[in-house]
């Protein structure tokens, strides 16, 4: 691979490597084109440029900078145009893609499978941590803390359980099913949350219906009731039908 440093722009070739999906998304988000990290020039596509100027294959370039193996080295604009053309060809029958795993099978048998890029390794690691969370044994204090977080931050169960130090929401619900006392506390916690949070979960308190009935008796339209409660007028309309 030739970097052609004599013709490269200042700061190139880039010596770094992408390690996160956000970094890669930002690299491909340039509306002008895609920048060659070897020389700094911007093109609609790096396909011919890499081969002719830098004597580099696409996979060598991807490997060097940690880019996805199956991501085209083209600008966002070119990518959309090519995608649109391919879609039209498939629709009009001029192109019929055929699934073929022969090349993939041969690659596996030969032991030539490509290693995961750093960004993908990071994603897999984060998923593994999430799975490990499911195997942690939690105490009653942990489940009680979830309720405290919900009340303190005025958030629903799923949002509270996004904290990696707390049980998963499915665990909390399972614990509530087997512990009637905790189940009552969980319901009471939901009932103590603001009405807009109750609306997101579809779990409304008796007090909500009392306030709804009171405001409706005053002749307030659904839009005004929704504004006061912080919920949509459609939600108000649906809930009113349940008390009439």
C-alpha positions as CSV (number, residue, x, y, z in Angstrom):
1,X,0.0,0.0,0.0
2,X,1.4,3.4,-1.1
3,X,0.6,6.5,1.0
4,X,2.0,8.9,-1.6
5,X,3.0,11.3,1.2
6,X,4.4,13.8,-1.3
7,X,1.0,14.5,-2.8
8,X,-0.9,14.0,0.5
9,X,-2.6,16.9,2.3
10,X,-1.2,18.1,5.7
11,X,-2.0,15.6,8.4
12,X,-2.2,12.6,6.1
13,X,-2.0,9.7,5.9
14,X,-4.0,9.4,9.1
15,X,-2.3,7.2,11.7
16,X,-5.5,6.4,13.7
17,X,-8.1,3.7,13.5
18,X,-11.8,3.8,14.1
19,X,-12.9,2.0,17.3
20,X,-16.6,3.0,17.6
21,X,-19.7,2.9,15.4
22,X,-20.3,6.6,16.0
23,X,-16.8,7.4,14.6
24,X,-17.5,5.3,11.5
25,X,-21.0,6.9,11.0
26,X,-19.4,10.3,11.2
27,X,-16.7,9.3,8.6
28,X,-19.4,8.3,6.1
29,X,-21.7,11.3,6.9
30,X,-19.7,13.9,4.9
31,X,-22.3,15.4,2.4
32,X,-19.6,16.4,0.0
33,X,-18.0,13.0,-0.4
34,X,-15.8,10.4,1.2
35,X,-12.3,11.4,2.3
36,X,-9.3,9.2,1.5
37,X,-7.5,8.8,4.8
38,X,-4.2,8.0,3.0
39,X,-4.0,11.4,1.2
40,X,-6.9,13.5,2.4
41,X,-8.6,14.0,-0.9
42,X,-12.4,13.8,-1.1
43,X,-14.2,11.8,-3.8
44,X,-17.6,10.4,-4.5
45,X,-16.0,6.9,-4.4
46,X,-12.6,5.5,-3.3
47,X,-12.8,2.4,-5.5
48,X,-10.6,3.4,-8.4
49,X,-8.6,5.9,-6.4
50,X,-7.3,3.3,-3.9
51,X,-6.3,0.9,-6.6
52,X,-4.6,3.4,-9.0
53,X,-3.1,5.9,-6.7
54,X,-2.3,3.9,-3.5
55,X,-2.1,0.4,-5.0
56,X,-4.4,-0.7,-2.2
57,X,-7.3,-3.1,-2.2
58,X,-10.6,-2.2,-0.5
59,X,-10.1,-4.8,2.3
60,X,-6.5,-3.5,3.0
61,X,-7.9,0.0,3.4
62,X,-10.8,-1.3,5.6
63,X,-8.3,-3.3,7.7
64,X,-6.0,-0.4,8.1
65,X,-8.7,2.0,9.5
66,X,-11.1,-0.5,11.2
67,X,-13.9,0.1,8.7
68,X,-16.8,-2.4,8.2
69,X,-15.9,-5.2,5.8
70,X,-19.1,-5.0,3.9
71,X,-19.5,-1.2,3.9
72,X,-19.0,0.4,0.4
73,X,-16.2,2.9,0.2
74,X,-18.5,5.5,-1.4
75,X,-20.1,8.8,-0.3
76,X,-23.5,8.9,1.1
77,X,-24.9,10.5,-2.1
78,X,-23.4,7.8,-4.3
79,X,-24.6,5.1,-2.0
80,X,-28.2,6.4,-2.2
81,X,-28.0,6.6,-6.0
82,X,-26.6,3.1,-6.4
83,X,-29.1,1.7,-3.9
84,X,-32.0,3.3,-5.8
85,X,-30.7,1.9,-9.1
86,X,-30.4,-1.6,-7.7
87,X,-33.9,-1.4,-6.1
88,X,-35.4,-0.3,-9.5
89,X,-33.6,-3.2,-11.3
90,X,-34.9,-5.7,-8.8
91,X,-38.4,-4.3,-9.2
92,X,-38.4,-4.4,-13.0
93,X,-36.9,-7.8,-13.1
94,X,-33.6,-6.9,-14.8
95,X,-31.6,-8.1,-11.8
96,X,-32.5,-11.1,-9.6
97,X,-30.2,-11.6,-6.6
98,X,-29.5,-15.2,-5.8
99,X,-28.3,-16.2,-2.3
100,X,-25.1,-18.1,-2.6
101,X,-23.1,-19.2,0.5
102,X,-20.5,-21.2,-1.4
103,X,-17.8,-18.6,-1.1
104,X,-18.5,-18.1,2.6
105,X,-18.4,-21.8,3.3
106,X,-15.1,-22.2,1.4
107,X,-13.6,-19.2,3.4
108,X,-14.6,-20.8,6.7
109,X,-13.1,-24.2,5.7
110,X,-9.8,-22.6,4.7
111,X,-9.7,-20.7,8.0
112,X,-9.6,-17.4,6.2
113,X,-12.4,-15.7,8.0
114,X,-11.6,-12.0,8.6
115,X,-11.2,-10.8,12.2
116,X,-13.8,-8.5,13.7
117,X,-13.0,-4.8,13.4
118,X,-12.5,-2.9,16.7
119,X,-15.9,-1.2,16.5
120,X,-17.6,-4.6,16.1
121,X,-15.6,-6.1,18.9
122,X,-16.7,-3.3,21.2
123,X,-20.4,-3.8,20.3
124,X,-20.1,-7.5,21.0
125,X,-18.4,-6.8,24.3
126,X,-21.2,-4.4,25.4
127,X,-23.8,-7.1,24.4
128,X,-21.9,-9.7,26.5
129,X,-21.9,-7.3,29.5
130,X,-25.7,-7.0,29.1
131,X,-26.0,-10.8,29.1
132,X,-23.8,-11.1,32.2
133,X,-26.2,-8.7,33.9
134,X,-28.9,-11.3,33.6
135,X,-26.8,-13.8,35.6
136,X,-26.3,-11.5,38.6
137,X,-28.1,-12.5,41.7
138,X,-29.9,-9.4,43.2
139,X,-31.1,-8.9,46.7
140,X,-34.4,-7.4,47.9
141,X,-32.5,-4.1,48.5
142,X,-31.6,-4.0,44.8
143,X,-35.2,-4.3,43.8
144,X,-36.2,-1.7,46.4
145,X,-33.6,0.6,45.0
146,X,-35.2,0.4,41.6
147,X,-38.4,1.9,43.1
148,X,-36.4,4.7,44.7
149,X,-34.8,5.6,41.4
150,X,-38.2,5.6,39.7
151,X,-39.6,8.0,42.3
152,X,-36.5,10.2,42.5
153,X,-36.1,10.7,38.8
154,X,-39.8,10.4,37.9
155,X,-39.2,7.7,35.3
156,X,-40.7,4.4,34.3
157,X,-39.4,1.0,35.3
158,X,-37.6,0.3,32.0
159,X,-35.8,3.6,32.1
160,X,-34.7,3.0,35.7
161,X,-33.4,-0.4,34.9
162,X,-31.1,0.9,32.2
163,X,-28.6,1.5,35.1
164,X,-26.1,-1.3,34.8
165,X,-26.0,-1.6,38.6
166,X,-29.7,-2.3,38.9
167,X,-31.7,-5.5,37.9
168,X,-33.1,-5.7,34.4
169,X,-36.8,-4.7,34.1
170,X,-37.8,-8.3,33.3
171,X,-36.1,-9.4,36.6
172,X,-38.0,-6.8,38.5
173,X,-41.3,-7.9,37.0
174,X,-40.5,-11.5,37.7
175,X,-39.6,-10.7,41.3
176,X,-42.9,-8.8,41.7
177,X,-44.9,-11.8,40.5
178,X,-43.4,-14.0,43.2
179,X,-43.5,-11.4,45.9
180,X,-47.0,-9.8,46.5
181,X,-45.7,-7.3,48.9
182,X,-43.1,-5.9,46.4
183,X,-45.7,-6.1,43.7
184,X,-48.0,-3.7,45.6
185,X,-45.0,-1.4,46.2
186,X,-44.2,-1.4,42.5
187,X,-47.9,-0.5,41.6
188,X,-47.9,2.2,44.2
189,X,-44.7,3.6,42.8
190,X,-46.2,3.8,39.3
191,X,-49.3,5.5,40.7
192,X,-47.1,8.1,42.3
193,X,-45.4,9.1,39.1
194,X,-46.5,12.1,37.0
195,X,-49.4,11.4,34.6
196,X,-47.2,11.7,31.5
197,X,-45.0,8.8,32.8
198,X,-48.1,6.8,33.6
199,X,-49.3,7.5,30.0
200,X,-46.1,6.1,28.5
201,X,-46.5,2.8,30.4
202,X,-50.3,2.7,30.1
203,X,-50.7,2.2,33.8
204,X,-52.9,4.9,35.3
205,X,-53.7,5.5,38.9
206,X,-57.1,5.8,40.5
207,X,-56.2,9.5,41.2
208,X,-55.7,10.0,37.5
209,X,-59.3,9.0,36.7
210,X,-60.6,11.1,39.6
211,X,-58.8,14.2,38.2
212,X,-59.9,13.3,34.7
213,X,-63.5,13.0,35.7
214,X,-63.3,16.3,37.7
215,X,-61.8,18.3,34.8
216,X,-64.3,16.8,32.3
217,X,-67.2,17.8,34.6
218,X,-65.9,21.4,34.4
219,X,-66.5,21.2,30.6
220,X,-62.8,21.3,29.6
221,X,-62.0,20.0,26.1
222,X,-59.7,17.0,25.7
223,X,-56.9,19.1,24.4
224,X,-56.9,21.3,27.5
225,X,-57.1,18.3,29.8
226,X,-54.2,16.7,27.9
227,X,-52.2,19.9,28.2
228,X,-52.7,20.0,32.0
229,X,-51.8,16.4,32.4
230,X,-48.9,16.5,29.9
231,X,-50.4,13.8,27.7
232,X,-52.0,13.7,24.3
233,X,-55.7,14.5,23.7
234,X,-56.1,11.1,22.1
235,X,-55.0,9.4,25.4
236,X,-57.5,11.6,27.3
237,X,-60.3,10.6,24.8
238,X,-59.6,6.9,25.2
239,X,-59.5,7.1,29.0
240,X,-62.7,9.1,29.2
241,X,-64.5,6.3,27.5
242,X,-63.5,4.0,30.3
243,X,-65.1,6.1,33.0
244,X,-68.3,7.1,31.1
